[in-house]
Amino acid sequence: MKSLNRWVYAVFGVIALLMAGLVYAWSVMSKPIGAAHTDWTAAQLSLTFTLVMVFFCLGGLIAGILSKKIPTRIFIIIAGILFVIGFMVAAMAGDSPVLLYLGFGIICGLGAGFAYTPVMGTVSAWFPDKQGLISGILLMGFGLSSFIVGKVYTAYTPSDGTDGWQATFRVMGIIVVIVLVICSIFLVKPDADYKPKTITDSSKKKEVREPASEKTPGEMLRHPSFWCYYIWAIVVSGAGLALVSQGSGIATEVGPNVSAGTIATVVGLISIFNGIGRVIFGAIFDKKGHKFTMILDMIVFIIAALIIIASLATGSFTVLTIGFIVGGIAYGGVTPTNSAIISDFFGRNNYPTNFSLINTNLIIASFASTIAGRLYDSSQSYFSTMIMMIILTVVGFVVFFGVRRPKQ
């Protein structure tokens, strides 16, 4: 499988991440579940997404640490098995959401992490000359999953108060494991001496900015800039996750008479523009550096929150759609900045493990979705979610000043 055109690996990498990224469709997937279990609060349902993010990070960290010992295809097959088990377990949820937490939150979350890190590392290795481009393509595929899965899920799972969602979960589990097993056949790393033809053409080589330092995970964890950035990533990711987890509810509040299919489409725009935002902010980081990128991302977050507040106040679904687009772009700026900061500040020699460590910010940030759910339960309005987004972003502005590139 190492003799194929490298774009073949990219295609199967995108497909694999489309499967892994379906956990981000929780906002849409939870609506039929909530309709069938009216005694479950928004906070209880939101806890499922929190667990997904926690175990997604843990799965990614484990995969990053073991990436040199276990082949990528094994991780992908394990991910598929975890997904089918997780969906089957979640589908058995009765009067209590415990099995939903265990199946979708924990087991599927681990599966997503086991797929994410190996796919990113393996496919990127085929594109040493196009790291920004291939990262953007892969991350966009991961982000598009919520939109595509959300549309299909909504089409076959009406929010009619029945347990039809359980049958859909079982089918989804079977589809995911089959697709991931097929993808695993093609997800192999190139030989150590692999170089694409474009790299051998010296006229096309670009000057590459060298990292400020090369640090082991332990050395990185002792650096003040890492922790300032880590806090920044927590609060800004928290703002994005609050929007993702409550997106469907916000759309329903603004457009109570809008069809479920339209709501799924509009909520899916967050995922689509999340993917686009990853490419945009990755390119901005390459051109302008971390300071400009981080400030711009925070400004876009505040603009998104203000637009959505305006939609809640006026009941304008069009304004809400714009707010979701802007919010998706803002949230898309976090992931490529994480990757670029780790590589630029702390080097490439220990990048897989260091990157997995910075991604653990999502474990803490994921609780933003639960908090947002509780705020809605107490206020019965999603204005509280937007205020929360603004407060988190303001905190981001404060810690931003402590993020400084190490001296060479």
C-alpha positions as CSV (number, residue, x, y, z in Angstrom):
1,M,0.0,0.0,0.0
2,K,3.1,2.3,0.0
3,S,3.1,2.6,-3.8
4,L,-0.1,4.5,-4.2
5,N,-0.4,8.2,-5.1
6,R,-0.1,10.1,-1.8
7,W,-3.5,11.8,-2.3
8,V,-5.1,8.4,-2.0
9,Y,-3.9,8.3,1.6
10,A,-5.3,11.8,2.1
11,V,-8.7,10.7,0.8
12,F,-8.9,7.7,3.2
13,G,-7.6,9.9,6.0
14,V,-10.4,12.4,5.5
15,I,-13.0,9.6,5.4
16,A,-11.6,8.1,8.6
17,L,-11.8,11.5,10.3
18,L,-15.3,12.0,9.0
19,M,-16.3,8.9,11.0
20,A,-14.3,10.0,14.1
21,G,-15.7,13.5,14.0
22,L,-19.3,12.4,14.3
23,V,-19.0,12.9,18.1
24,Y,-19.2,16.6,17.4
25,A,-22.7,16.1,16.0
26,W,-24.0,15.6,19.6
27,S,-26.0,18.9,19.6
28,V,-28.2,17.5,16.8
29,M,-28.1,13.9,17.9
30,S,-29.3,14.8,21.4
31,K,-32.6,16.3,20.2
32,P,-34.5,13.0,19.6
33,I,-33.0,11.6,22.8
34,G,-34.2,14.6,24.8
35,A,-37.7,14.3,23.2
36,A,-37.9,10.7,24.2
37,H,-36.7,11.3,27.7
38,T,-38.3,14.6,28.8
39,D,-37.3,14.0,32.4
40,W,-33.6,14.3,31.4
41,T,-32.4,17.9,31.8
42,A,-30.3,19.9,29.4
43,A,-27.4,19.6,31.8
44,Q,-27.7,15.8,31.9
45,L,-27.6,15.6,28.2
46,S,-24.7,18.1,28.0
47,L,-22.7,15.9,30.3
48,T,-22.6,13.3,27.5
49,F,-20.7,15.7,25.3
50,T,-18.4,16.7,28.2
51,L,-17.5,13.0,28.6
52,V,-16.9,12.7,24.9
53,M,-14.4,15.5,24.9
54,V,-12.6,14.1,28.0
55,F,-12.2,10.7,26.6
56,F,-11.4,12.0,23.1
57,C,-8.4,13.8,24.6
58,L,-7.4,10.7,26.7
59,G,-7.7,8.5,23.6
60,G,-5.6,10.9,21.6
61,L,-2.9,11.2,24.3
62,I,-2.7,7.4,24.6
63,A,-2.4,7.1,20.8
64,G,0.3,9.8,20.7
65,I,2.4,8.1,23.3
66,L,2.1,4.7,21.7
67,S,2.3,5.9,18.1
68,K,5.9,4.6,17.6
69,K,5.0,1.2,18.9
70,I,1.6,0.4,17.4
71,P,0.8,0.6,13.7
72,T,-1.8,3.2,12.7
73,R,-4.1,0.5,11.1
74,I,-4.3,-1.2,14.5
75,F,-5.4,2.0,16.2
76,I,-8.0,2.6,13.4
77,I,-9.4,-0.9,13.8
78,I,-9.6,-0.5,17.5
79,A,-11.4,2.8,17.1
80,G,-14.0,1.2,14.8
81,I,-14.6,-1.6,17.4
82,L,-14.9,1.0,20.2
83,F,-17.4,2.9,18.1
84,V,-19.7,0.0,17.4
85,I,-19.6,-1.2,21.0
86,G,-20.2,2.4,22.2
87,F,-23.2,2.9,20.0
88,M,-24.7,-0.4,20.9
89,V,-24.3,0.3,24.7
90,A,-25.7,3.8,24.3
91,A,-28.7,2.4,22.5
92,M,-29.6,0.3,25.5
93,A,-30.1,3.4,27.7
94,G,-33.4,3.2,29.6
95,D,-34.8,5.5,32.2
96,S,-31.3,6.6,33.3
97,P,-28.6,8.2,31.0
98,V,-25.9,6.1,32.5
99,L,-25.5,3.8,29.6
100,L,-25.6,6.8,27.2
101,Y,-22.7,8.3,29.2
102,L,-20.8,5.0,29.1
103,G,-21.5,4.1,25.4
104,F,-21.4,7.4,23.6
105,G,-19.5,9.6,26.1
106,I,-16.7,7.3,27.2
107,I,-16.4,4.4,24.7
108,C,-17.1,6.5,21.5
109,G,-15.0,9.3,22.9
110,L,-12.0,7.0,23.2
111,G,-12.6,5.6,19.7
112,A,-12.6,9.2,18.3
113,G,-9.2,9.9,20.0
114,F,-7.7,6.6,18.9
115,A,-8.5,7.5,15.3
116,Y,-7.7,11.2,15.4
117,T,-4.1,11.3,16.4
118,P,-2.8,8.4,14.3
119,V,-4.6,9.6,11.2
120,M,-3.2,13.1,11.5
121,G,0.3,11.8,12.0
122,T,0.3,9.2,9.3
123,V,-1.3,11.2,6.5
124,S,0.8,14.3,7.3
125,A,4.0,12.2,6.9
126,W,3.1,11.8,3.2
127,F,3.1,15.6,2.8
128,P,6.3,17.0,4.3
129,D,6.2,19.7,1.6
130,K,2.5,20.6,2.3
131,Q,2.1,20.4,6.0
132,G,-0.3,23.4,6.3
133,L,-2.4,22.3,3.3
134,I,-2.8,18.6,4.4
135,S,-3.5,19.6,8.1
136,G,-6.2,22.0,6.9
137,I,-7.8,19.3,4.7
138,L,-7.8,16.7,7.4
139,L,-9.1,19.0,10.1
140,M,-11.8,20.3,7.7
141,G,-12.9,16.7,7.2
142,F,-13.1,16.2,10.9
143,G,-15.1,19.4,11.2
144,L,-17.5,18.5,8.3
145,S,-18.5,15.3,10.1
146,S,-21.0,17.1,12.3
147,F,-22.8,18.6,9.4
148,I,-23.0,15.5,7.3
149,V,-23.8,13.1,10.1
150,G,-26.3,15.6,11.6
151,K,-28.2,15.8,8.3
152,V,-28.4,12.0,7.9
153,Y,-29.2,11.4,11.5
154,T,-32.0,14.0,11.5
155,A,-33.5,12.6,8.3
156,Y,-33.9,9.1,9.8
157,T,-34.5,10.0,13.4
158,P,-37.4,12.3,14.1
159,S,-37.8,14.0,17.4
160,D,-41.3,12.5,18.0
161,G,-40.8,11.3,21.6
162,T,-40.1,7.7,20.6
163,D,-36.9,5.7,21.0
164,G,-36.2,5.6,17.3
165,W,-32.8,7.1,18.0
166,Q,-31.7,3.7,19.4
167,A,-32.1,1.9,16.1
168,T,-30.2,4.7,14.4
169,F,-27.4,4.4,16.9
170,R,-27.1,0.7,16.2
171,V,-26.9,1.3,12.4
172,M,-24.4,4.1,12.8
173,G,-22.1,1.9,14.9
174,I,-22.1,-0.8,12.2
175,I,-21.4,1.7,9.4
176,V,-18.6,3.3,11.3
177,V,-16.7,0.1,12.1
178,I,-17.0,-1.1,8.5
179,V,-15.7,2.2,7.1
180,L,-12.9,2.5,9.5
181,V,-11.7,-1.1,8.9
182,I,-11.6,-0.4,5.2
183,C,-9.7,2.9,5.8
184,S,-7.2,1.1,8.0
185,I,-6.0,-0.9,5.0
186,F,-4.8,2.3,3.3
187,L,-3.5,4.3,6.4
188,V,0.1,3.4,6.4
189,K,3.2,5.5,7.0
190,P,5.8,6.1,4.3
191,D,9.3,4.8,4.5
192,A,11.7,6.8,6.7
193,D,13.6,8.1,3.7
194,Y,10.4,9.1,1.7
195,K,10.5,12.4,-0.1
196,P,7.9,13.5,-2.7
197,K,9.2,14.6,-6.1
198,T,8.3,18.3,-5.3
199,I,10.8,18.4,-2.5
200,T,13.7,17.3,-4.7
201,D,13.2,20.4,-6.8
202,S,15.4,22.9,-5.1
203,S,13.7,25.8,-7.0
204,K,10.5,25.1,-5.2
205,K,11.9,24.9,-1.6
206,K,10.7,27.5,0.8
207,E,12.6,28.9,3.7
208,V,11.2,27.2,6.8
209,R,11.2,29.1,10.1
210,E,13.1,27.1,12.7
211,P,11.4,26.3,16.1
212,A,12.4,28.6,19.0
213,S,13.6,25.6,21.0
214,E,13.5,21.8,21.1
215,K,12.0,20.7,24.4
216,T,11.0,17.3,25.9
217,P,7.5,17.0,27.3
218,G,8.9,17.5,30.8
219,E,10.8,20.7,29.8
220,M,7.8,22.1,28.0
221,L,5.6,21.5,31.1
222,R,8.0,23.6,33.1
223,H,7.9,26.6,30.8
224,P,5.6,29.5,31.8
225,S,4.5,30.2,28.2
226,F,3.1,26.7,27.9
227,W,0.8,27.2,30.9
228,C,-0.4,30.6,29.8
229,Y,-1.2,29.2,26.4
230,Y,-2.8,26.2,28.0
231,I,-5.2,28.4,30.0
232,W,-5.9,30.4,26.8
233,A,-6.7,27.2,24.9
234,I,-9.0,26.1,27.7
235,V,-11.1,29.2,27.9
236,V,-11.3,29.8,24.1
237,S,-12.1,26.1,23.4
238,G,-14.6,26.3,26.2
239,A,-16.4,29.2,24.4
240,G,-16.4,27.2,21.2
241,L,-17.7,24.0,22.9
242,A,-20.4,25.9,24.7
243,L,-21.7,27.0,21.3
244,V,-21.3,23.6,19.7
245,S,-23.1,21.8,22.5
246,Q,-26.0,24.3,22.7
247,G,-26.3,25.1,19.0
248,S,-29.4,23.1,18.3
249,G,-31.2,24.5,21.4
250,I,-30.3,28.0,20.4
251,A,-31.6,27.5,16.9
252,T,-34.8,26.1,18.3
253,E,-35.3,29.0,20.7
254,V,-34.8,31.6,17.9
255,G,-36.8,29.6,15.3
256,P,-39.4,27.6,17.2
257,N,-41.4,26.9,14.0
258,V,-38.3,26.0,11.9
259,S,-38.2,22.4,10.7
260,A,-35.7,19.9,12.4
261,G,-34.0,19.5,9.0
262,T,-33.3,23.2,8.7
263,I,-32.1,23.5,12.2
264,A,-29.7,20.6,11.6
265,T,-28.4,22.4,8.5
266,V,-27.9,25.7,10.3
267,V,-26.2,24.0,13.3
268,G,-24.1,22.1,10.8
269,L,-22.8,25.4,9.5
270,I,-20.8,25.7,12.8
271,S,-18.9,22.5,11.8
272,I,-18.5,23.5,8.2
273,F,-17.0,26.9,9.0
274,N,-15.1,25.4,11.9
275,G,-13.2,23.4,9.2
276,I,-12.8,26.5,7.0
277,G,-11.6,28.5,10.0
278,R,-8.9,25.9,10.7
279,V,-7.4,26.5,7.2
280,I,-7.8,30.2,7.5
281,F,-6.2,30.6,10.9
282,G,-3.5,28.1,10.1
283,A,-2.5,30.3,7.1
284,I,-2.7,33.4,9.2
285,F,-0.4,31.9,11.8
286,D,2.2,31.2,9.1
287,K,2.0,34.7,7.9
288,K,1.5,36.8,11.1
289,G,2.6,34.7,14.0
290,H,0.9,33.8,17.3
291,K,0.1,37.2,18.6
292,F,-2.0,38.4,15.7
293,T,-3.7,35.0,15.3
294,M,-4.7,34.8,18.9
295,I,-6.0,38.3,19.2
296,L,-8.0,38.0,15.9
297,D,-9.5,34.7,17.0
298,M,-10.7,36.3,20.3
299,I,-12.2,39.3,18.5
300,V,-14.1,37.0,16.1
301,F,-15.4,35.0,19.1
302,I,-16.9,38.2,20.7
303,I,-18.4,39.3,17.4
304,A,-20.1,35.9,17.1
305,A,-21.5,36.1,20.6
306,L,-22.9,39.6,19.9
307,I,-24.5,38.5,16.7
308,I,-26.2,35.5,18.3
309,I,-27.4,37.7,21.2
310,A,-28.9,40.0,18.5
311,S,-30.7,37.0,17.0
312,L,-32.0,35.9,20.3
313,A,-33.3,39.4,21.0
314,T,-35.0,39.8,17.6
315,G,-35.9,36.3,16.8
316,S,-34.1,36.5,13.4
317,F,-33.1,33.1,12.1
318,T,-31.0,34.8,9.4
319,V,-29.0,36.8,11.9
320,L,-28.5,33.5,13.9
321,T,-27.2,31.8,10.8
322,I,-24.6,34.5,10.4
323,G,-23.7,34.2,14.1
324,F,-23.2,30.4,13.7
325,I,-21.0,31.0,10.7
326,V,-18.8,33.5,12.5
327,G,-18.7,31.3,15.6
328,G,-17.6,28.3,13.6
329,I,-14.8,30.3,12.1
330,A,-13.7,31.5,15.5
331,Y,-13.7,28.0,17.0
332,G,-11.8,26.7,14.0
333,G,-8.9,29.0,14.9
334,V,-8.1,27.1,18.1
335,T,-6.9,23.7,16.8
336,P,-4.4,24.9,14.2
337,T,-3.0,27.5,16.7
338,N,-2.5,24.7,19.2
339,S,-0.5,22.7,16.6
340,A,1.5,25.7,15.4
341,I,2.3,27.0,18.8
342,I,3.7,23.6,20.0
343,S,5.8,23.2,16.8
344,D,7.0,26.8,16.8
345,F,7.7,27.2,20.5
346,F,8.8,23.8,21.6
347,G,10.1,22.0,18.5
348,R,9.3,19.1,16.2
349,N,11.4,16.3,17.8
350,N,8.8,15.6,20.5
351,Y,5.8,17.1,18.6
352,P,3.4,14.0,18.8
353,T,3.6,13.8,22.6
354,N,3.7,17.5,23.1
355,F,0.7,18.1,20.8
356,S,-1.2,15.4,22.6
357,L,-0.5,17.2,25.9
358,I,-1.8,20.6,24.7
359,N,-4.9,18.9,23.4
360,T,-5.8,17.8,26.9
361,N,-7.0,21.3,27.4
362,L,-10.3,20.0,26.0
363,I,-10.7,17.8,29.1
364,I,-11.2,21.0,31.2
365,A,-12.8,23.0,28.4
366,S,-15.4,20.3,27.8
367,F,-17.1,21.2,31.1
368,A,-18.1,24.4,29.4
369,S,-20.9,22.5,27.7
370,T,-22.2,21.1,31.0
371,I,-22.0,24.6,32.6
372,A,-23.8,26.0,29.6
373,G,-26.5,23.4,30.0
374,R,-26.9,24.2,33.7
375,L,-27.1,27.9,32.9
376,Y,-29.9,27.2,30.5
377,D,-31.7,25.0,33.0
378,S,-31.7,27.9,35.6
379,S,-32.4,30.8,33.2
380,Q,-34.5,29.1,30.5
381,S,-32.7,31.3,28.0
382,Y,-29.6,30.9,25.8
383,F,-28.6,34.5,26.5
384,S,-26.6,32.9,29.4
385,T,-24.6,30.8,26.9
386,M,-23.5,33.9,25.0
387,I,-22.6,35.9,28.1
388,M,-20.5,32.9,29.2
389,M,-18.7,32.9,25.8
390,I,-17.9,36.6,26.2
391,I,-16.6,36.1,29.7
392,L,-14.4,33.2,28.7
393,T,-13.0,35.2,25.8
394,V,-12.2,38.2,28.1
395,V,-10.2,35.8,30.3
396,G,-8.4,34.7,27.2
397,F,-7.3,38.3,26.6
398,V,-5.8,38.5,30.1
399,V,-3.7,35.3,29.9
400,F,-2.7,36.0,26.3
401,F,-0.1,38.5,27.5
402,G,1.8,35.7,29.2
403,V,2.2,33.7,26.0
404,R,5.7,34.5,24.7
405,R,7.9,32.7,22.2
406,P,10.9,31.2,24.0
407,K,14.2,32.8,23.2
408,Q,16.4,30.9,20.8
